[in-house]
């Protein structure tokens, strides 16, 4: 099992990673369920502690693999009513899949 380290975010944000949690096929094939859920729970904890994060969170492991965890909509977008909640996703993917 890899050790995934989160990089400092480049800017503050108003993203809460509250949409449907999606992972790509490559992430499912290469990471354990425990690794995936550990990243997800860490982001949820940080969102709560910081009242939101930047839309892009970056993780790397000791093999220099890079993951992006991307939230699609911030709080303002959700509250505007212009974006249906069923289209709100937060996605965990490898950087090469972006």
Buried (B, 14 or more C-beta within 10 A) or exposed (E): EBEBEBEEBEEEBBBBBBBEBEBBEEBEEBBEEEBBEBBBEBBBEBBEEEEBBBBBBBBBBEEEBBBBBBBBBBBEBBEEEEBEEEEBBBBBBBEEEE
